[in-house]
Amino acid sequence: MFENSFKDEMKRLGLKRYDVCSILNCTMPTLKSRLQNPANFTINEVSILLEQGFNMSALNEMFNLQLQLNENN
């Protein structure tokens, strides 16, 4: 879910994975890990992506859902 939304954002912005790795100063395996488990993005990385024009609403929705699940337990 998040990975597809992220790929859509990359396409909208005309970026490739290697561009995002350069922007975040990370390796391709690290980016892949972040896309598979977005909770591992750091606040700094999310901030950088927002500055680059990424719409991070999918990440926000995921965190809100996680918070709701935690509150129900």
Sequence and secondary structure as in RCSB ss.txt:
>XXXX:A:sequence
MFENSFKDEMKRLGLKRYDVCSILNCTMPTLKSRLQNPANFTINEVSILLEQGFNMSALNEMFNLQLQLNENN
>XXXX:A:secstr
 HHHHHHHHHHHHT  HHHHHHHHT  HHHHHHHHHSGGG  HHHHHHHHHTT   HHHHHHHHHHHHHHHH 
